[in-house]
Amino acid sequence: MKHLGVLAHSTGGAALCFLAFCEEGFHRTGRNEHPDVTLNYIAFGYSMPAWESGDHATVRATLATSAQRLARAGADFFVCPDNTAHMALEVPGPDLPLPGLHIAEVVADQAAAEGRTRVGVLGTRYTMDGSLYPQALAARGITAVLPEADDRDLVNEVIFKELVNGVISDTSRQEYLHVIERLADRGCDAVALVCTEIPLLITPDVSSLPTLDSTRLLARAAYDVAVGERAMPDWRGGPR
């Protein structure tokens, strides 16, 4: 089995990914056993000035420090359960010391496997305004659909004022569900939850659209790699 390194960049998403990976072992084997996993987290608040200024290279350098720590801890590969962070990881630069799964590729693969053709995208404003998901989905013949501007503002505000701080609000849940309903009205056949904290708020049983849970999909893909059921990734940061 391979040793997983979790390269954390936001609290709730990293914790949920770690938990989902560990629980996957019990789901598959019936035992409280799973491949080795190490998590490293440099608090994302230190990177917010760079995010705000668009300095992705500085964010990448911080993430690379975590990747180096994971490599020294013996990890064979990494996942980063933070969609926005992948925008920085894609910046050209020295190879990271470990290969990693790309979260957008994992989500897009699942969308394609389910036969989706038009997927709503919910995430931070950085992710929604960026090319991460339009590119990954388009490569599989799937259209990425963004919420309208006011809805994008709402989604982003809830993430940064509530979800990353561990606040789960019924009011915000209802607001998100209305956003998802409007995406359904625009012809979406699924919604991608591509801030890794959103699955803490929106679960499949309440959503009017099928959900693509980036956090748990990444954890399951990581488990597949760790037990040899999925090929070891070769991406080490930089453009896909």
Secondary structure, DSSP 8 states (H G I E B T S, - for coil): ---EEEEESSHHHHHHHHHHHHHHHHHHHSSS----EEEEE--GGGGHHHHHHT-HHHHHHHHHHHHHHHHHTT-SEEE---TTHHHHHTSS-S--SS-B--HHHHHHHHHHHTT-SEEEEES-HHHHHSSHHHHHHHTTT-EEE---HHHHHHHHHHHHHTGGGT---HHHHHHHHHHHHHHHHTT-SEEEE-STTGGGT--TTT-SS-EEEHHHHHHHHHHHHHTTSS------SS--
